[in-house]
Amino acid sequence: WFISHWWGEVLQDFLKCVKRHVELRCVPEDSDSEDGELKEEPFWVCAHANRQHSLASEVVADPRQTSFYKALQLAKGVL
């Protein structure tokens, strides 16, 4: 999952949203599972995955070479 996060958002609110998303979207493969375990899902949070002090390195001629593009290609969806 690819998540876009705004630095001005309250972190607790962001985490509540992610938790709710997991509850709704990351159900067990076997939905009749009695243990209630959620399957593991990877999340890529853009604000925390870039070097914030060297974002200029992300500005390249070919946008397909950026970490954003690469993460979007691998993501199951966007939150």
Beta strands, then each sheet from edge to edge (+ up, - down):
strand 1: 2-3
strand 2: 44-45
sheet 1: 1+ 2+
end
